[in-house]
Amino acid sequence: QVQPVESGGGLVQAGGSLTLSCAASRRTFSSYAMGWFRQAPGKEREFVAAINWSGSTTDYSDSVKGRFTISRVRVDDENTVYLQMNNLKPEDTAVYYCAAPKTPYGSALRRRVEYDYWGLGTQVTVSS
């Protein structure tokens, strides 16, 4: 199964920081736009941040703008996408998912339906 693999979740106090990582399983997404989404209990999965295929353009939801930073690092043909999360709030508690679209060389995408490859998610819990 081709899918991104998330890591780095955990429990943190409000005001703290976490960095999530997204790598590829059996496939490199080095030429693909990538996105982060999150889903809290009882809520819809929502857009958090996205980065285009080259890393030159990023996009954020209003709720995380100024606190979260998406970036990507390529080493040879391997690609890792990061989500640096600062000043975390209890409302940031959710399962965070990394996703990639079907085709490469795309722009930063906000809509969930534009993503075809999803990871299994990593839990982020922010205590007050």
Protein Blocks (a to p, Z undefined) as FASTA:
>chain_A
ZZdddehiacddehiacddddddehiacklgccddddddehiacddfbdcdfkopaccdd
fklgojaccddddehjbccdddddehiafklgccddddddfbehiacdfbfklpcbdceb
jaddddZZ
